[in-house]
């Protein structure tokens, strides 16, 4: 089953932001349990900050990318936060790319 994770903020869940930042790396490390089913991690709004070099989850996202998971930060969001050229991925993606991967997915998990 093709799975896509969508992250729209720089922490996991609502409430205590420090806690959300603490548990997000663990979630991403354990996401390898999806095996080959995990196709992509889509990042938009403040979530694109996670794809910046040196972010709190840059290592985890890089490891997922090394396993063949596509890391997809939104270009408009990356530009908005001034992160162009400071990403762990070669280039951000368009909204068309995001829509395509979401439409193709059999399961979408939104954090």
Buried (B, 14 or more C-beta within 10 A) or exposed (E): EBBBBBBBBBBBEEEEEEEBBEBBBEBBBEBEEBEEEBBBBBBBBBBBBBBBEEBBBBBBBBBBBEEEBBBBBBBBBBEEBEBEEEBBBEEBBEEEBBEBBBEEBEEBBEB
